[in-house]
Each structure stands twice: as C-alpha cells, then as structure tokens.
Amino acid sequence: MTGDLSVHEIIDQAAEIVPYEPLPGRRSQVEAMAGYGVSDTDIAKVLDIDAETLRLHYSRELEASSVRTNAKVAENLYRKATGDGREAVTAAIFWLKTRARWKETSVHELGGTSDLPPLRIERIIIDPRERSVDNDVLASFETR
C-alpha cells in the first residue's frame, strides 16, 4: 500500500528500483568540488543524491581530487618561485620554508637610555646531569 508511505519513502523505493547512473560531466564536477574542499555531504546535495551513492559511484574522483589539486597549486607556486619579480621572491621564500625546511631567526636587542647601558640578556643552559655548577661561571654573573 503506497497510501501509508511518506514521500521520502516512495522516493527511496524508486531509487532502489532505478539504479543511479552518473551523468556526463558529473565526474569532473565532483572532482573539482572535492578538490576545493567541499564535503561529500554538500557535493551530494548539489547532485541531489545520497552521500553513500556519491561515495559508491564517485570514489575515484573523491580520492584523487586533493592530490590533483595540490599538484596544480604546487606547479603554480613553483612556476612563480622560479620566475622574476616581487611575486617570485615571496613564492620562493614560502617554498623554501615549507619544502626545504628553511626558517627565519630573529635577535632582539633592547637599547638603554642615555644614562644606562643597553640591557643584555644571556641564556646559559646547564646540563642537569652535572651536579655542580662551576664557580667561575657564577662569579662572571656577579661582576656584570
């Protein structure tokens, strides 16, 4: 009896009877949306299908999309980093920090006033395995 079924149950039953077939162009659309970071649930809403149906019919596109997108971005960044101009410098710095493990270091110096010398901060690391501290080291701090 179909009179007792809700609209959603009727649609679900019809979907079971008629198998889903991906339309032409949908594979590239799914891959693009997944590559941009759109969730499976939202992609399924756009296609007007269930998320499970999406994963069943488009699993290859969903899995490969982030790899292809990252490769395109890396290619573009590499091209800019090896080019000329301000954009190239910024891209090269970013590339070297993320891919070549470069890092920026900074030194902070505090200036004194006219009647006081500049403040000097010194950091000494003492090995905790050494039980005694050299008296010469302690004496050098007292004279500063």
Buried (B, 14 or more C-beta within 10 A) or exposed (E): EEEEEEEEEEEEEEEEEEEEEBEEEBBEBBBBBBBEEBEBEEBBBEBEBBBEBBBEBBEEBBEEBBEBBEEEEEEEBBEBBEEEEEEBEEBBEBBEEEEEEEEEEEEEEEEEEEEEEEEEEEEEEEEEEEEEEEEEEEEEEEEE
